[in-house]
Amino acid sequence: MHTSTTKPALSFWQIWNMCFGFLGIQFGFALQNANVSRIFQTLGAGMDDIPILWVAAPLTGLLVQPLIGYLSDRTWSRLGRRRPYFLVGAVLASLALFAFPNVPALWIAAGMLWVLDASINISMEPFRAFVGDQLPASQRPTGFAMQSFFIGVGSVVASALPYVLEKMGVANTAAAGQIPDTVRYAFYAGGVALLGAIGWTVLRTREYPPDMLAHWDAAPTQASRSHHTVQIRSLACIAIAAGLLLAALVESRTLDKALYILAGLFCGFGLAFLVRTFLAADNAFTRILDDVRDMPPAMAQLAVVQFFSWFALFAMWIYTTAAVTEVHFGSTDPASAAYNAGANWVGVLFAAYNGFAALAAMVIPWMARRFGLRISHLLNAVLGGLGLLSIGWIHDPHWLLLSMLGVGFAWASILSLPYAMLSDSVPAAKMGTYMGIFNFFIVIPQLVAASLLGFLLKTLLGGHPIHALAIGGASMIVAGLCVLRVRLPTEKTA
């Protein structure tokens, strides 16, 4: 019998232990974000090929996260509900980090990105639901901000590793088609850090069983909606037709092949919902699609915020190296010393924005109390947008650290406040499923960015990646404005 009607508050160190695994998760992601474009270019990829090669990462998350969320909602074992997935993902991701810098060819590197991203996603998705499970509503902004803190710390170290290793005398250049030792050893360190940090959380935390979570569930009752099968089928057919039309235009007018990704996205979602209308079976596929259809209104509103936020972030991740090396270091040759010096400086910049994010994570709970979740996120997103725009205005590369200050505040906010808003709006029994579905609104903008940015770069932006960063900056500011439309069950305090 449960005597308390509210979930107990946890101590600082309990929250610390439950979030510590994100240090390792982001260690892996930061190495991926800062170095994969460099690896692709080293193995012979052209600038126009980079977005399509990167599509593996978001597409993997689109498929893996909802399924892992659904399964973890229905798991209870000696290790608990979420921790088995933390552990399995950590082992697989660590092995992938050891293998990645040793790939001999570009096509193998593209495949390895799928493996690495899928493995990290297996661990990462349940961590979001873990905070919703373990913490009462009043502590969730603190919990998600603590995750942002560890994301920042892990990313600072991981992003700066090649730069630091070079200063220690490790070779930062290699023969054509070979990965420099600085990158290779950084990935090895990442494999150790990822497994160790997630192992700490697995060993140092416990989980509430499902019946206790149901007892404490304070989320609004999920509305039962009436849906007409004919209407769903019509919308699904429209989506499929739009995808096929776009694919036909790409083929007939020899447009950028990356636009096939966008066509496939329309067709994929349309086909999935069309098939659903003919199925009576009760399984993971049908339940996830039904939950997408019936998502809470606040989640649908947050989806728009996430779209513009992650479009901006994806533009930054895939084009900052090319933009900074071209504009600030004057080289587009991956084999040149100037290019590699610029690429290492991008690692420092990425470390800087993650370091600023770690500091911002300490401020965000106060901002949430003082201004509320929506206004806090607006302020931080605008800072991030201005930071990305300023990369094109600043001439001295050292002053780009100032740009990263704004990006860091936005990054910490994106990783915490939307999840705090979401966790108050979804039922405890579906926390993992909805956290996984929420990843759609991270993945879809990245797929759109991968589809459009290369095309825009060639046709409208003169082939200069700095303009892609400007588009990202504007998108981030739009994301901040869109958060004002989100309507929460209550305007939370932390």
ZIGICOR-V191651 format. One record per pair of residues at least 6 apart in sequence whose ideal C-beta (glycine too) atoms are under 8 Angstrom apart, sorted by the first residue. I is the first residue (numbers start at 1). J is the second residue. D is the distance in Angstrom with one decimal. If there is no record, write none. Layout:
i->(I	I)
j->(J	J)
d->(D	D)
This chain:
i->(2	2	2	4	5	5	6	6	6	7	7	7	7	8	9	9	9	9	10	10	10	10	14	15	15	15	15	15	16	17	17	17	17	18	18	18	18	18	18	19	19	19	19	19	19	19	19	20	20	20	20	20	21	21	21	21	21	21	21	21	21	21	22	22	22	22	22	22	22	23	23	23	23	23	23	24	24	24	24	24	24	24	24	25	25	25	25	25	25	25	25	25	26	26	26	26	26	26	26	27	27	27	27	27	27	27	27	28	28	28	28	28	28	28	28	29	29	30	30	30	30	30	30	30	31	31	31	31	31	31	31	32	32	32	32	32	33	33	33	34	34	34	34	34	34	34	35	35	35	35	35	36	36	36	37	37	37	37	37	37	38	38	38	38	39	39	39	39	39	39	40	40	40	40	40	40	41	41	41	42	42	42	42	42	42	43	43	43	43	43	44	44	45	45	47	47	47	47	47	48	48	48	48	50	50	50	51	51	51	51	51	51	51	52	52	52	52	52	53	53	53	53	54	54	54	54	54	55	55	55	55	56	56	56	56	56	57	57	57	58	58	58	58	58	58	58	59	59	60	60	60	60	61	61	61	61	61	62	62	62	62	62	64	64	64	64	65	65	65	65	65	65	66	66	66	66	66	66	67	67	67	68	68	68	68	68	68	68	69	69	69	69	69	69	69	69	69	69	70	70	70	70	70	70	71	71	71	72	72	72	72	72	72	72	72	73	73	73	73	73	73	73	75	75	75	75	76	76	77	79	79	80	80	81	81	81	81	81	82	82	82	82	82	82	82	83	83	83	83	83	85	85	85	85	86	86	86	86	86	86	87	87	87	87	88	88	89	89	89	89	89	89	89	90	90	90	90	90	91	92	92	92	92	93	93	93	93	93	93	93	93	94	94	94	94	95	95	96	96	96	96	96	97	97	97	97	97	97	98	98	98	99	99	100	100	100	100	100	101	101	101	101	101	102	102	103	103	120	123	125	125	125	125	126	127	128	128	128	129	129	129	130	131	131	131	131	131	131	132	132	132	132	132	132	133	133	133	133	133	134	134	134	134	135	135	136	137	137	137	137	138	138	138	139	140	140	140	140	140	140	141	141	141	141	141	141	141	141	141	142	142	144	144	144	144	144	145	145	145	145	145	145	146	147	147	148	148	148	148	148	148	148	148	148	148	149	149	149	149	149	150	150	151	151	151	151	151	151	152	152	152	152	152	152	152	152	152	152	152	153	153	153	154	154	154	155	155	155	155	155	156	156	156	156	156	157	157	158	158	158	158	158	159	159	159	159	159	160	160	160	161	161	161	161	161	161	162	162	162	162	162	162	162	163	163	163	163	163	163	165	165	165	165	165	166	166	166	170	170	170	171	171	171	172	172	172	172	172	173	173	173	173	174	174	176	180	182	208	210	213	213	214	214	216	217	217	217	219	219	219	219	219	219	220	220	220	221	222	222	222	222	222	223	223	224	225	225	227	229	232	232	232	232	233	233	235	235	236	236	236	236	236	236	237	237	238	239	239	239	239	239	240	240	240	240	240	241	242	242	243	243	243	243	243	243	243	243	244	244	246	246	246	246	247	247	247	247	249	250	250	250	250	250	255	256	256	256	256	258	258	258	258	258	259	259	259	260	261	261	261	262	262	262	262	265	265	265	265	272	273	273	276	276	276	276	279	279	287	288	288	288	291	291	291	291	292	292	295	295	296	296	297	298	298	298	298	298	298	298	299	299	299	299	299	299	301	301	301	301	302	302	302	302	302	302	302	303	303	303	304	304	305	305	305	305	305	305	306	306	306	306	306	306	307	307	307	307	307	308	308	308	308	308	308	309	309	309	309	309	309	309	309	310	310	310	310	310	310	311	311	311	311	311	311	312	312	312	312	312	312	312	312	313	313	313	313	314	314	314	314	314	314	315	315	315	315	315	315	315	315	316	316	316	316	318	318	318	319	319	319	319	319	319	320	320	320	320	320	321	321	321	322	322	323	323	323	323	323	323	323	324	324	324	324	324	324	324	325	325	325	325	325	325	325	326	326	326	326	327	327	327	328	328	328	328	328	329	329	329	329	329	329	330	331	331	331	332	333	334	342	345	349	349	349	349	350	352	352	352	352	353	353	353	353	353	353	354	354	355	356	356	356	356	356	356	357	357	357	357	357	358	359	360	360	360	360	360	360	361	361	364	364	364	364	364	364	365	367	367	367	368	368	368	368	368	368	369	369	370	371	372	372	372	373	373	373	373	373	373	374	374	374	374	374	374	376	376	377	377	377	377	377	378	378	378	378	379	380	380	380	380	380	380	380	381	381	381	381	381	381	381	381	382	382	382	383	383	383	383	383	384	384	384	384	384	384	384	384	384	385	385	385	385	385	385	385	385	385	386	386	386	387	387	387	387	387	387	387	387	387	388	388	388	388	388	388	388	388	389	389	389	389	390	390	390	390	391	391	391	391	392	392	392	392	394	394	394	410	418	419	419	420	420	421	421	421	422	422	422	423	424	424	424	424	425	425	426	453	453	456	456	457	457	457	457	457	461	461)
j->(212	215	216	216	215	216	136	216	218	135	136	208	216	136	135	136	138	139	18	134	135	139	205	135	139	142	143	146	146	200	201	204	205	130	131	134	143	201	205	127	131	143	146	147	149	150	201	150	197	200	201	204	86	90	123	127	150	197	198	200	201	202	124	127	147	150	151	154	197	150	151	153	154	193	197	90	154	193	194	195	196	197	198	120	123	124	127	151	154	194	197	198	150	151	152	154	155	158	354	154	155	157	158	190	193	194	197	93	97	116	120	158	190	191	194	120	155	154	155	158	159	350	351	354	97	158	159	161	186	187	190	57	113	116	117	120	159	317	350	158	159	162	321	346	347	350	162	183	186	187	347	54	109	113	50	54	317	318	321	322	183	321	334	343	100	101	103	109	179	183	49	50	53	106	109	110	47	50	334	174	177	178	179	180	334	103	105	106	109	177	106	177	53	106	322	332	457	463	465	256	454	457	458	318	322	454	258	318	449	450	451	453	454	257	258	261	450	454	106	109	110	113	113	314	317	318	450	258	261	447	450	110	111	113	114	117	113	117	446	314	442	443	444	446	447	450	443	447	114	117	118	121	117	121	439	442	443	439	440	443	444	447	118	121	122	125	121	124	125	435	436	439	288	433	436	437	439	440	284	288	436	85	121	122	125	126	432	436	125	126	129	431	432	433	434	435	436	437	284	287	288	432	433	436	85	284	432	81	82	84	85	125	126	129	432	81	129	429	430	431	432	433	81	82	84	85	209	210	84	87	202	206	207	126	133	207	209	210	126	127	129	130	133	207	432	126	201	202	205	207	122	123	125	126	123	126	127	198	201	202	123	198	199	202	122	123	119	120	121	122	123	124	198	123	194	195	198	199	195	115	118	119	122	116	119	120	122	123	191	194	195	191	192	194	195	119	191	112	115	116	119	191	116	187	188	190	191	194	187	188	191	112	115	109	112	113	116	187	179	183	184	187	188	179	184	109	112	194	198	432	435	436	439	432	147	419	435	438	431	432	435	207	140	143	144	147	419	423	140	423	426	428	431	435	207	208	213	428	431	143	205	207	208	142	143	216	218	423	424	492	492	493	494	494	419	420	423	424	492	494	364	365	368	373	416	417	420	492	494	365	494	415	416	417	419	420	361	362	364	365	412	416	361	415	416	357	358	360	361	364	411	412	413	415	416	357	358	361	362	412	197	358	354	357	358	411	412	415	354	355	356	357	358	359	360	361	408	411	412	354	355	358	193	197	354	350	351	354	355	357	351	352	354	355	358	193	351	186	189	190	193	351	347	348	350	351	354	347	348	351	182	185	186	189	190	347	172	180	182	183	186	344	347	182	344	345	347	348	351	172	181	182	185	186	172	182	344	181	182	185	180	181	182	180	181	182	340	344	180	335	337	340	180	181	335	340	344	216	429	428	429	428	429	428	427	428	429	424	425	426	427	428	489	296	425	489	427	294	296	426	427	430	294	296	294	293	294	293	277	273	276	277	293	274	277	270	273	269	270	271	273	274	277	270	274	270	266	267	269	270	273	266	267	270	271	274	270	266	270	262	263	264	265	266	267	268	270	263	267	259	262	263	266	260	263	264	267	255	256	257	259	260	263	455	454	455	458	459	450	451	452	454	455	451	452	455	451	447	450	451	447	448	451	452	444	447	448	451	289	289	293	285	286	289	290	285	286	433	433	436	437	430	433	434	437	437	440	434	437	425	426	487	421	422	425	486	487	488	489	422	425	426	434	437	438	482	485	486	487	418	421	422	438	441	483	486	438	440	441	482	485	377	418	479	482	483	486	418	438	441	442	445	479	441	444	445	448	479	445	475	476	478	479	482	381	410	414	418	445	475	476	479	414	441	442	443	445	446	445	446	448	449	472	475	384	385	388	472	473	475	476	479	411	414	446	472	445	446	449	450	453	472	388	449	453	468	469	471	472	475	388	407	469	472	449	450	453	453	465	466	468	469	472	346	349	350	391	469	342	343	346	332	465	391	392	464	465	466	468	469	342	345	346	349	391	397	400	331	332	338	339	342	343	346	332	464	465	466	392	464	466	342	345	395	397	400	338	339	341	342	345	397	338	338	339	342	339	339	340	397	397	400	401	403	404	404	401	404	405	408	387	404	405	407	408	411	408	411	408	404	405	407	408	409	412	408	409	411	412	415	412	408	380	408	409	411	412	413	412	416	376	380	412	413	416	417	494	376	379	380	376	417	420	492	493	494	493	494	376	379	491	492	493	417	420	421	488	491	492	421	483	484	486	488	491	413	417	413	417	418	480	483	480	481	483	484	480	409	410	412	413	414	417	480	410	413	414	476	477	479	480	483	476	477	480	405	406	407	409	410	406	407	409	410	411	413	414	473	476	406	410	473	474	475	476	477	479	480	406	473	477	402	403	404	405	406	407	408	410	473	403	406	407	469	470	472	473	476	469	470	473	474	402	403	406	473	400	403	466	469	466	467	469	470	400	402	403	476	438	435	438	492	494	486	488	492	434	435	438	431	488	489	490	492	488	489	434	468	471	468	471	463	464	465	467	468	467	468)
d->(6.2	4.6	7.7	7.8	8.0	7.5	6.0	6.5	7.6	7.1	4.1	7.9	4.3	7.4	7.9	6.0	7.3	5.8	7.6	6.6	6.3	6.7	7.7	7.3	7.2	6.6	5.6	5.4	6.7	7.1	6.3	4.2	5.5	6.3	7.4	5.8	7.5	6.2	4.8	7.7	7.4	6.6	4.3	4.8	7.7	5.6	7.5	6.3	5.8	5.1	5.2	7.5	6.0	7.8	7.2	6.3	7.9	5.3	4.1	6.8	3.6	7.5	7.9	6.0	4.6	4.3	5.5	7.1	7.6	4.2	7.8	6.1	4.3	7.3	4.3	6.9	6.7	5.3	3.8	6.8	6.5	3.0	5.0	6.1	5.8	5.1	7.0	7.6	7.4	6.7	7.5	7.0	6.8	4.1	7.8	4.0	5.1	7.3	7.6	4.3	7.4	7.0	4.6	5.0	4.5	5.4	7.2	5.5	6.0	7.1	5.1	7.7	5.5	8.0	4.8	6.2	7.4	6.4	3.8	3.8	4.9	6.7	8.0	6.7	6.9	4.9	7.7	7.5	6.0	5.8	4.6	7.1	7.4	6.4	7.2	7.8	7.8	4.8	6.8	7.4	4.7	7.9	7.9	6.7	5.0	4.8	7.0	5.4	7.2	7.7	7.6	7.2	7.9	6.3	5.6	7.5	7.9	6.0	5.3	7.3	6.9	6.3	7.3	5.3	7.5	7.1	7.9	5.8	6.1	6.9	7.3	6.0	5.3	6.6	6.3	7.7	7.9	7.4	4.4	7.8	6.8	7.3	6.1	7.9	5.7	7.5	6.6	4.2	5.7	6.2	5.4	6.7	6.0	5.8	6.1	7.8	7.7	7.7	7.3	7.5	5.4	7.5	6.5	5.7	7.6	7.4	5.4	6.0	7.3	4.3	7.6	5.7	4.3	6.8	4.8	7.1	6.5	7.0	7.8	7.9	5.2	7.4	7.6	7.8	7.9	5.4	5.8	7.8	5.6	6.4	4.6	6.1	7.8	4.4	4.4	6.4	6.0	4.4	7.4	7.4	7.4	4.3	8.0	3.6	5.4	7.2	7.0	6.6	5.6	4.3	4.6	6.2	6.6	5.1	5.4	6.8	4.9	7.0	6.4	4.0	7.4	7.5	5.3	4.4	6.4	7.2	5.5	7.8	4.3	7.7	4.1	4.0	5.1	6.8	3.7	5.3	6.9	7.4	6.3	7.4	7.1	5.8	7.0	5.6	4.6	6.5	7.5	6.3	5.5	7.2	6.4	8.0	3.7	4.7	7.3	5.4	2.8	7.3	5.1	6.7	5.7	6.7	4.8	6.7	7.6	7.4	7.9	6.0	5.3	8.0	5.4	7.6	4.8	6.6	4.4	7.7	7.6	6.6	6.2	6.9	4.2	5.4	5.5	7.9	6.4	7.7	6.5	6.2	5.7	7.0	6.9	7.0	3.5	7.9	7.0	5.2	7.9	7.1	3.7	7.3	6.2	4.7	7.0	6.6	7.3	7.8	7.5	4.9	7.1	6.7	5.7	6.6	7.3	4.6	5.1	6.3	7.0	5.2	6.4	5.5	8.0	6.9	7.4	5.3	6.0	7.8	5.4	6.6	7.2	3.2	3.1	7.3	7.6	5.3	5.9	5.1	3.9	6.9	6.7	7.6	7.8	3.7	6.8	6.4	3.7	4.8	7.8	6.5	7.7	5.6	8.0	4.1	7.3	5.3	4.3	7.8	7.2	6.5	4.9	4.0	5.4	8.0	6.8	5.0	7.3	4.7	3.8	6.7	6.9	6.1	4.8	6.3	8.0	7.3	5.1	7.8	6.1	5.6	4.8	5.6	4.1	4.6	7.9	7.6	7.3	4.6	5.5	7.9	5.9	7.2	6.5	5.4	6.9	6.2	6.9	5.8	4.3	7.8	4.4	4.0	4.6	7.8	6.2	4.1	5.8	6.9	7.3	7.1	6.8	4.1	7.8	7.3	4.5	7.2	6.7	6.3	6.0	7.1	6.2	7.4	7.8	7.2	7.0	7.6	4.6	7.7	6.4	7.6	5.5	6.4	7.6	7.0	6.3	7.2	7.8	4.8	5.3	7.2	7.8	7.5	6.9	5.3	4.5	7.1	6.6	7.0	4.5	7.1	3.9	4.9	5.8	7.0	3.8	7.3	4.9	5.2	4.5	7.5	4.7	5.3	7.2	4.7	7.0	6.5	6.9	6.0	7.5	7.3	4.0	7.1	7.7	4.3	8.0	4.4	4.7	8.0	5.0	3.9	6.8	7.9	7.9	7.9	6.9	6.7	7.8	8.0	7.9	5.9	4.5	6.0	7.4	3.8	2.9	7.5	7.7	6.2	7.3	7.7	6.6	7.6	7.8	5.1	7.2	7.5	7.6	6.8	6.7	3.2	8.0	7.5	4.5	7.6	4.9	4.4	6.9	7.8	7.4	7.1	8.0	5.9	7.6	7.8	4.9	7.3	3.9	3.8	6.3	5.8	5.7	3.9	7.6	7.7	3.8	6.3	7.8	7.5	6.9	7.5	4.0	5.5	5.2	5.7	5.4	7.8	4.5	7.5	5.1	5.3	7.9	7.8	7.5	4.4	5.8	6.5	4.2	5.2	6.3	5.1	5.1	6.3	6.0	4.6	6.9	5.2	7.7	4.8	5.7	6.7	5.8	7.6	6.9	5.8	4.7	7.1	5.9	7.4	7.7	7.9	7.3	4.5	7.4	6.2	6.4	7.1	6.0	4.0	7.3	6.6	6.4	5.8	4.9	6.6	7.6	7.3	6.8	5.2	7.8	6.7	6.7	7.7	5.6	7.7	7.4	7.8	7.8	7.6	5.6	6.5	5.1	5.9	7.7	5.5	7.7	6.0	5.3	7.8	7.3	8.0	4.4	7.3	4.3	3.9	7.4	6.8	6.8	7.3	5.0	7.2	5.8	3.1	7.7	7.0	5.3	3.8	6.1	7.0	8.0	4.8	7.9	7.9	4.5	6.6	7.2	3.2	3.5	7.8	6.7	7.2	6.6	6.5	6.3	4.1	6.8	6.1	4.0	7.8	7.8	6.5	7.4	7.0	4.8	5.9	6.7	6.7	5.6	3.7	6.6	7.9	6.1	5.1	7.7	4.8	6.2	5.3	7.5	5.9	7.8	5.5	5.7	4.3	7.1	6.2	3.8	7.1	6.9	5.5	7.6	7.8	6.3	6.4	7.8	7.5	6.0	4.7	7.6	7.6	5.6	7.5	6.6	7.8	6.9	6.4	5.6	6.7	6.1	5.6	7.4	7.1	6.7	4.6	6.1	6.6	6.5	7.1	4.3	5.9	6.1	5.7	7.4	5.9	6.1	6.9	6.8	7.9	6.8	7.9	5.4	4.3	6.6	5.4	6.1	6.0	7.6	7.3	7.8	5.7	7.9	7.7	4.2	4.8	7.3	7.5	6.3	5.2	4.8	4.9	6.8	6.2	7.4	3.8	5.9	7.1	7.7	5.9	6.7	4.5	8.0	7.6	7.1	4.7	6.9	4.6	3.6	6.4	6.7	7.7	5.1	8.0	7.7	7.7	6.4	4.2	7.7	7.5	4.8	7.9	4.3	5.8	4.0	7.4	6.4	5.1	7.0	4.8	7.2	7.1	6.5	3.9	6.8	4.2	4.0	7.0	7.6	7.3	8.0	7.5	6.7	4.3	4.2	7.1	8.0	7.9	7.8	5.7	6.1	5.1	6.2	6.2	3.4	7.4	6.2	7.2	6.4	5.5	7.7	7.8	7.4	7.3	4.1	7.9	4.4	5.8	7.9	5.4	7.1	7.5	7.5	6.7	7.4	5.4	4.8	7.4	4.1	6.6	8.0	7.7	4.2	4.3	7.3	5.5	5.4	6.6	5.2	7.3	7.4	6.7	7.1	5.6	6.8	7.3	4.9	3.5	6.1	7.5	5.4	7.1	6.7	7.2	7.4	7.9	5.3	6.5	7.8	7.7	4.1	7.3	4.9	6.8	6.1	3.4	7.4	7.1	6.1	3.8	4.2	6.6	7.0	5.4	7.6	7.7	6.0	5.7	6.9	7.8	5.3	7.9	5.2	4.2	7.9	7.2	7.9	3.9	7.7	4.3	4.2	6.1	6.8	7.1	6.9	6.2	5.1	7.5	2.6	6.6	7.9	4.3	7.2	4.5	4.0	7.5	7.5	7.4	7.2	5.8	4.5	7.8	3.8	7.2	4.8	6.9	6.7	7.7	6.0	6.3	5.8	6.9	4.9	4.0	7.4	7.8	5.4	7.0	7.3	7.1	7.0	4.5	5.3	5.3	7.9	7.3	5.0	7.6	7.9	5.3	6.1	5.4	7.1	7.0	5.8	7.8	5.1	6.0	6.0	7.8	7.5	6.9	6.1	5.2	4.5	7.1	6.7	4.8	4.3	7.0	5.5	6.5	7.5	4.6	5.1	7.1	3.5	7.9	7.7	7.5	5.4	6.7	7.7	5.5	6.7	5.0	3.0	7.1	7.7	5.5	4.9	7.7	3.9	8.0	4.7	5.9	5.3	5.1	6.5	2.3	7.0	7.9	7.9	7.9	4.6	7.6	7.4	4.6	6.6	7.5	3.6	3.6	7.9	7.0	5.2	6.9	7.6	7.9	4.5	6.5	6.7	2.9	4.2	8.0	7.1	7.3	7.1	7.8	6.5	5.3	7.3	5.0	3.4	6.2	7.8	5.9	3.6	7.3	7.1	4.6	7.5	7.9	6.2	5.2	6.8	5.3	4.9	7.7	6.5	5.6	5.8	7.4	6.5	6.1	7.9	7.5	7.7	6.9	7.8	6.3	5.8	7.7	7.0	7.4	5.9	7.0	6.4	5.8	7.4	6.2	6.8	6.1	4.2	5.2	7.5	7.3	7.4	6.1	7.6	6.6	7.3	5.9	3.9	6.6)
